[in-house]
């Protein structure tokens, strides 16, 4: 009886994993032609935070990667957290979400990502020990949870 349960459990796990692989395996890579790591200039991030809702903006990240799009929102909360959302038709309506946290006794810190649920790749902003920022390529299947059950 235990052998039958283990066999059925194994088959069920194999079936579920094959379905989840099939769902993510067909998504295109939007950023395939760009480097895996791109060093960012903090001035570029700061300029992005000054954009207004509805404004067309182009951010030159380096490595030949320019993100052009429309600012969907730019909001400040709690006096020290500001978040901007930029949607780019050039990258299949990918969204660049950038947040800045300002503390009175510390330099501003940035976090964000460029992501599209229909794409297999995206970018994440990382900060290293020297306080330098980079765009690091990510696999969206590791970041986004697929919620489409059929």
C-alpha positions in Angstrom: 0.0 0.0 0.0 2.9 2.4 0.8 4.5 1.7 -2.5 1.3 2.6 -4.4 1.0 5.9 -2.4 4.6 6.8 -3.0 4.3 6.0 -6.7 1.1 8.1 -7.0 2.7 10.9 -5.1 5.8 10.8 -7.4 3.6 10.8 -10.5 1.6 13.7 -9.2 4.8 15.7 -8.4 6.2 15.0 -11.8 2.9 16.1 -13.5 2.7 19.3 -11.5 6.3 20.2 -12.2 6.0 19.5 -15.9 2.9 21.8 -16.1 4.7 24.6 -14.3 7.7 24.3 -16.6 5.5 24.4 -19.6 3.8 27.6 -18.5 7.1 29.5 -18.0 9.1 27.9 -20.8 7.2 29.7 -23.6 7.7 33.2 -22.3 10.1 35.4 -24.4 13.2 37.0 -23.1 12.8 40.8 -23.5 16.3 41.7 -22.3 18.4 39.0 -23.9 20.5 41.4 -26.0 21.6 43.4 -22.9 24.3 42.6 -20.4 23.5 40.5 -17.3 25.0 43.3 -15.1 24.8 47.0 -15.8 26.5 49.5 -13.5 24.1 52.4 -12.7 24.8 56.0 -12.2 23.0 57.3 -9.1 22.4 60.6 -10.9 20.2 58.6 -13.4 18.2 57.2 -10.6 17.8 60.6 -9.0 16.7 62.2 -12.3 14.0 59.5 -12.7 12.6 60.4 -9.3 12.0 64.0 -10.6 9.6 62.9 -13.4 5.9 63.7 -13.2 2.9 61.5 -13.8 2.1 61.3 -17.6 5.6 62.5 -18.6 7.5 60.6 -21.3 11.0 59.7 -20.0 14.1 58.0 -21.3 16.6 56.5 -18.8 20.0 55.6 -20.1 21.3 52.9 -17.9 24.5 52.1 -19.9 25.4 48.9 -21.8 23.3 50.2 -24.7 20.2 49.8 -22.5 17.8 52.8 -22.7 14.4 52.4 -21.0 11.8 54.7 -22.6 8.3 55.0 -21.3 5.5 56.9 -19.6 5.4 57.7 -15.9 2.3 56.0 -14.5 2.7 57.4 -11.0 5.2 59.2 -8.7 4.1 59.1 -5.1 5.7 60.0 -1.8 4.6 58.3 1.4 5.6 58.9 5.0 7.8 61.8 3.9 10.7 59.5 3.2 9.6 56.8 0.7 9.1 57.8 -2.9 8.1 55.3 -5.6 7.8 55.9 -9.4 6.3 53.5 -11.9 7.3 53.8 -15.6 5.6 51.7 -18.4 7.6 51.0 -21.6 5.9 50.1 -24.8 9.3 49.4 -26.3 9.7 46.4 -23.9 6.2 45.0 -24.3 4.8 47.2 -21.6 7.3 46.2 -19.0 7.1 48.2 -15.7 10.1 49.9 -14.1 9.4 50.3 -10.4 11.9 52.5 -8.6 11.8 53.5 -4.9 13.9 55.9 -2.9 14.2 55.9 0.8 15.6 59.0 2.4 16.7 59.2 6.1 17.9 62.4 7.6 21.2 60.9 8.7 21.9 58.6 5.7 22.3 59.0 1.9 19.3 58.0 -0.2 18.9 54.3 -0.9 17.3 52.9 -4.1 15.5 49.7 -4.9 13.5 48.6 -7.8 13.0 46.2 -10.7 12.0 46.1 -14.4 9.5 43.3 -14.8 6.9 42.0 -17.2 4.8 39.0 -16.1 4.7 37.8 -19.7 8.5 37.7 -20.0 11.0 35.2 -18.8 13.6 37.8 -17.7 13.8 41.2 -16.1 16.2 43.3 -14.0 16.6 44.0 -10.3 18.5 46.9 -8.8 21.2 45.8 -6.4 23.6 47.8 -4.2 27.0 46.5 -3.4 29.2 47.1 -0.3 30.7 50.2 -2.0 27.2 51.8 -2.2 27.3 51.4 -6.0 24.1 50.3 -7.8 23.7 47.8 -10.6 21.0 46.3 -12.7 21.2 42.6 -12.4 19.3 40.3 -14.8 16.8 38.0 -13.2 14.6 35.1 -14.2 11.0 36.2 -13.6 9.9 32.6 -12.7 12.0 33.0 -9.6 10.3 36.3 -8.7 6.7 36.1 -9.9 4.2 33.5 -8.7 2.0 32.1 -11.4 -1.6 32.4 -10.2 -3.4 31.2 -13.2 -5.0 27.9 -12.3 -7.2 26.2 -14.9 
